Amino acid sequence: MRPRPGKSLPTAFQDWSNTKAAYRFFSNGNVSEDKILEGHFAASALRIKATDGPVLILQDTTEFSFKRASPEKIGFTKVSTGRKLKEGRYQKHAICGLLMHASLAITPEGLPLGLTAAKFWSRSKFKGTAALKRKINPTRVPIEQKESMRWLDNLRLSTELAGAPERCVHVGDRESDIYELYCLAEEIGTNFVVRSCVVRLAEDGTTTISKVMAQVQSSGTHEVRFRDAQGKNHCAMLSVRPPQD
């Protein structure tokens, strides 16, 4: 039997009995991403326990986009800007699909140990950030009611799975610069490395984190080589400045 994962279900499974079994599987309320990935999470925990030293847990969100005649049956991920119309404005359209926020555990040397948490969701109705800010102050909304809660959920689940909070170093981009995440990390005794996005007060409240770190002596540099979207090679020097106790 030749697999056809990109085709419709009847074409992919090639006979009615297998197709009907697939529909039953997808419509089963007891089936969830957590149960499907349960075995993988358990294997990740075993691999973490088999290693020594710190474990980096990388968090980020990715999108799965699908072309559908009726996108509301799946959900929306965001609004995208398309081609420019004759009157000068750009055509906008909602992208149909799912979002996944996953945490991947690796060793400091870059050896993958497996996923430690994953959250899937879609948006039944999408509004741009600017449109939302005109109606409500985001800082007044409890973290539990925001999509940002996924960062805290994954941090907690990953730390519990690893079984050693002191070994975990949760790594996130600017979107994970969340005060509640820092409080949770301190509460459960785990560590984090986050790219700063917000200007935050430090020490006695008369200075900021960026000003404090500017006065800290660098403990070393790390060379990062990468390619841009055009395939051109670049080199960046990363300066490491550990916080002072």
Contacts in CASP RR format, 6 or more apart in sequence:
PFRMAT RR
TARGET T0000
AUTHOR 0000-0000-0000
METHOD contacts of the structure
MODEL  1
MRPRPGKSLPTAFQDWSNTKAAYRFFSNGNVSEDKILEGHFAASALRIKA
TDGPVLILQDTTEFSFKRASPEKIGFTKVSTGRKLKEGRYQKHAICGLLM
HASLAITPEGLPLGLTAAKFWSRSKFKGTAALKRKINPTRVPIEQKESMR
WLDNLRLSTELAGAPERCVHVGDRESDIYELYCLAEEIGTNFVVRSCVVR
LAEDGTTTISKVMAQVQSSGTHEVRFRDAQGKNHCAMLSVRPPQD
1 14 0 8 1.000
3 12 0 8 1.000
4 11 0 8 1.000
4 12 0 8 1.000
4 14 0 8 1.000
5 12 0 8 1.000
6 12 0 8 1.000
9 19 0 8 1.000
9 22 0 8 1.000
9 23 0 8 1.000
10 16 0 8 1.000
10 19 0 8 1.000
12 22 0 8 1.000
13 19 0 8 1.000
13 21 0 8 1.000
13 22 0 8 1.000
25 31 0 8 1.000
33 118 0 8 1.000
33 119 0 8 1.000
33 120 0 8 1.000
37 115 0 8 1.000
37 118 0 8 1.000
40 114 0 8 1.000
40 115 0 8 1.000
41 115 0 8 1.000
41 116 0 8 1.000
41 117 0 8 1.000
41 161 0 8 1.000
43 114 0 8 1.000
44 105 0 8 1.000
44 113 0 8 1.000
44 114 0 8 1.000
44 115 0 8 1.000
44 116 0 8 1.000
44 161 0 8 1.000
45 116 0 8 1.000
45 161 0 8 1.000
45 162 0 8 1.000
45 163 0 8 1.000
47 105 0 8 1.000
47 113 0 8 1.000
47 114 0 8 1.000
48 55 0 8 1.000
48 105 0 8 1.000
48 113 0 8 1.000
48 116 0 8 1.000
48 161 0 8 1.000
48 162 0 8 1.000
48 163 0 8 1.000
48 164 0 8 1.000
48 167 0 8 1.000
49 163 0 8 1.000
51 107 0 8 1.000
51 113 0 8 1.000
53 108 0 8 1.000
53 167 0 8 1.000
54 108 0 8 1.000
54 167 0 8 1.000
54 168 0 8 1.000
54 169 0 8 1.000
54 191 0 8 1.000
55 105 0 8 1.000
55 106 0 8 1.000
55 107 0 8 1.000
55 113 0 8 1.000
55 162 0 8 1.000
55 164 0 8 1.000
55 167 0 8 1.000
55 168 0 8 1.000
55 169 0 8 1.000
56 105 0 8 1.000
56 106 0 8 1.000
56 107 0 8 1.000
56 108 0 8 1.000
56 110 0 8 1.000
56 169 0 8 1.000
56 171 0 8 1.000
57 103 0 8 1.000
57 104 0 8 1.000
57 105 0 8 1.000
57 116 0 8 1.000
57 155 0 8 1.000
57 158 0 8 1.000
57 162 0 8 1.000
57 168 0 8 1.000
57 169 0 8 1.000
57 170 0 8 1.000
57 171 0 8 1.000
58 103 0 8 1.000
58 104 0 8 1.000
58 105 0 8 1.000
58 106 0 8 1.000
58 171 0 8 1.000
58 172 0 8 1.000
59 101 0 8 1.000
59 102 0 8 1.000
59 103 0 8 1.000
59 151 0 8 1.000
59 154 0 8 1.000
59 155 0 8 1.000
59 170 0 8 1.000
59 171 0 8 1.000
59 172 0 8 1.000
59 176 0 8 1.000
60 101 0 8 1.000
60 102 0 8 1.000
60 172 0 8 1.000
60 173 0 8 1.000
61 99 0 8 1.000
61 100 0 8 1.000
61 101 0 8 1.000
61 150 0 8 1.000
61 175 0 8 1.000
62 99 0 8 1.000
62 100 0 8 1.000
62 102 0 8 1.000
63 77 0 8 1.000
63 78 0 8 1.000
63 95 0 8 1.000
63 97 0 8 1.000
63 98 0 8 1.000
63 99 0 8 1.000
63 100 0 8 1.000
64 97 0 8 1.000
64 98 0 8 1.000
64 99 0 8 1.000
64 100 0 8 1.000
65 77 0 8 1.000
65 95 0 8 1.000
65 96 0 8 1.000
65 97 0 8 1.000
66 74 0 8 1.000
66 96 0 8 1.000
66 97 0 8 1.000
67 96 0 8 1.000
68 74 0 8 1.000
68 96 0 8 1.000
71 94 0 8 1.000
71 96 0 8 1.000
71 97 0 8 1.000
72 124 0 8 1.000
74 96 0 8 1.000
74 97 0 8 1.000
74 98 0 8 1.000
74 122 0 8 1.000
75 96 0 8 1.000
75 97 0 8 1.000
75 98 0 8 1.000
75 122 0 8 1.000
75 123 0 8 1.000
75 124 0 8 1.000
76 94 0 8 1.000
76 95 0 8 1.000
76 96 0 8 1.000
76 97 0 8 1.000
76 122 0 8 1.000
76 123 0 8 1.000
76 124 0 8 1.000
76 125 0 8 1.000
76 126 0 8 1.000
77 95 0 8 1.000
77 96 0 8 1.000
77 97 0 8 1.000
77 98 0 8 1.000
77 99 0 8 1.000
77 122 0 8 1.000
77 123 0 8 1.000
77 126 0 8 1.000
78 94 0 8 1.000
78 95 0 8 1.000
78 126 0 8 1.000
79 92 0 8 1.000
79 93 0 8 1.000
79 94 0 8 1.000
79 95 0 8 1.000
79 126 0 8 1.000
79 128 0 8 1.000
80 92 0 8 1.000
80 93 0 8 1.000
80 94 0 8 1.000
80 95 0 8 1.000
81 90 0 8 1.000
81 91 0 8 1.000
81 92 0 8 1.000
82 90 0 8 1.000
82 91 0 8 1.000
82 92 0 8 1.000
82 93 0 8 1.000
83 90 0 8 1.000
83 91 0 8 1.000
84 90 0 8 1.000
84 91 0 8 1.000
85 91 0 8 1.000
94 126 0 8 1.000
97 122 0 8 1.000
98 120 0 8 1.000
98 121 0 8 1.000
98 122 0 8 1.000
99 120 0 8 1.000
99 121 0 8 1.000
99 122 0 8 1.000
99 123 0 8 1.000
100 118 0 8 1.000
100 119 0 8 1.000
100 120 0 8 1.000
101 118 0 8 1.000
101 119 0 8 1.000
101 150 0 8 1.000
101 151 0 8 1.000
101 154 0 8 1.000
102 115 0 8 1.000
102 117 0 8 1.000
102 118 0 8 1.000
102 119 0 8 1.000
102 154 0 8 1.000
103 115 0 8 1.000
103 116 0 8 1.000
103 117 0 8 1.000
103 118 0 8 1.000
103 154 0 8 1.000
103 155 0 8 1.000
103 157 0 8 1.000
103 158 0 8 1.000
103 170 0 8 1.000
104 112 0 8 1.000
104 114 0 8 1.000
104 115 0 8 1.000
104 116 0 8 1.000
105 112 0 8 1.000
105 113 0 8 1.000
105 114 0 8 1.000
105 115 0 8 1.000
105 116 0 8 1.000
105 158 0 8 1.000
105 162 0 8 1.000
106 112 0 8 1.000
106 113 0 8 1.000
106 114 0 8 1.000
107 113 0 8 1.000
116 154 0 8 1.000
116 157 0 8 1.000
116 158 0 8 1.000
116 161 0 8 1.000
116 162 0 8 1.000
117 153 0 8 1.000
117 154 0 8 1.000
117 157 0 8 1.000
117 158 0 8 1.000
117 161 0 8 1.000
118 154 0 8 1.000
119 150 0 8 1.000
119 153 0 8 1.000
119 154 0 8 1.000
121 147 0 8 1.000
132 138 0 8 1.000
138 146 0 8 1.000
143 149 0 8 1.000
143 152 0 8 1.000
143 178 0 8 1.000
143 180 0 8 1.000
148 175 0 8 1.000
148 178 0 8 1.000
151 172 0 8 1.000
151 175 0 8 1.000
151 176 0 8 1.000
151 178 0 8 1.000
151 181 0 8 1.000
152 178 0 8 1.000
152 180 0 8 1.000
152 181 0 8 1.000
152 184 0 8 1.000
155 170 0 8 1.000
155 181 0 8 1.000
155 184 0 8 1.000
155 185 0 8 1.000
155 190 0 8 1.000
155 192 0 8 1.000
156 184 0 8 1.000
156 188 0 8 1.000
158 168 0 8 1.000
158 170 0 8 1.000
159 165 0 8 1.000
159 168 0 8 1.000
159 170 0 8 1.000
159 188 0 8 1.000
159 190 0 8 1.000
162 168 0 8 1.000
165 188 0 8 1.000
165 189 0 8 1.000
165 190 0 8 1.000
166 189 0 8 1.000
166 190 0 8 1.000
166 191 0 8 1.000
168 190 0 8 1.000
168 191 0 8 1.000
169 190 0 8 1.000
169 191 0 8 1.000
169 192 0 8 1.000
169 193 0 8 1.000
170 185 0 8 1.000
170 190 0 8 1.000
170 191 0 8 1.000
170 192 0 8 1.000
170 193 0 8 1.000
171 192 0 8 1.000
171 193 0 8 1.000
171 194 0 8 1.000
172 192 0 8 1.000
172 193 0 8 1.000
172 194 0 8 1.000
172 195 0 8 1.000
173 194 0 8 1.000
173 195 0 8 1.000
174 195 0 8 1.000
174 196 0 8 1.000
174 197 0 8 1.000
175 197 0 8 1.000
176 194 0 8 1.000
176 195 0 8 1.000
177 194 0 8 1.000
177 195 0 8 1.000
177 196 0 8 1.000
177 197 0 8 1.000
177 198 0 8 1.000
179 200 0 8 1.000
181 192 0 8 1.000
181 194 0 8 1.000
182 192 0 8 1.000
185 191 0 8 1.000
185 192 0 8 1.000
196 209 0 8 1.000
196 210 0 8 1.000
199 208 0 8 1.000
199 209 0 8 1.000
199 210 0 8 1.000
200 208 0 8 1.000
200 209 0 8 1.000
201 207 0 8 1.000
201 208 0 8 1.000
201 209 0 8 1.000
202 208 0 8 1.000
202 209 0 8 1.000
202 211 0 8 1.000
202 212 0 8 1.000
203 212 0 8 1.000
213 241 0 8 1.000
213 243 0 8 1.000
216 241 0 8 1.000
216 242 0 8 1.000
216 243 0 8 1.000
216 244 0 8 1.000
217 241 0 8 1.000
218 239 0 8 1.000
218 240 0 8 1.000
218 241 0 8 1.000
219 240 0 8 1.000
219 241 0 8 1.000
219 242 0 8 1.000
220 239 0 8 1.000
220 240 0 8 1.000
221 237 0 8 1.000
221 238 0 8 1.000
221 239 0 8 1.000
221 240 0 8 1.000
222 237 0 8 1.000
222 238 0 8 1.000
222 240 0 8 1.000
223 235 0 8 1.000
223 236 0 8 1.000
223 237 0 8 1.000
223 238 0 8 1.000
224 235 0 8 1.000
224 236 0 8 1.000
224 237 0 8 1.000
224 238 0 8 1.000
225 233 0 8 1.000
225 234 0 8 1.000
225 235 0 8 1.000
226 233 0 8 1.000
226 234 0 8 1.000
226 236 0 8 1.000
227 233 0 8 1.000
227 234 0 8 1.000
228 234 0 8 1.000
END
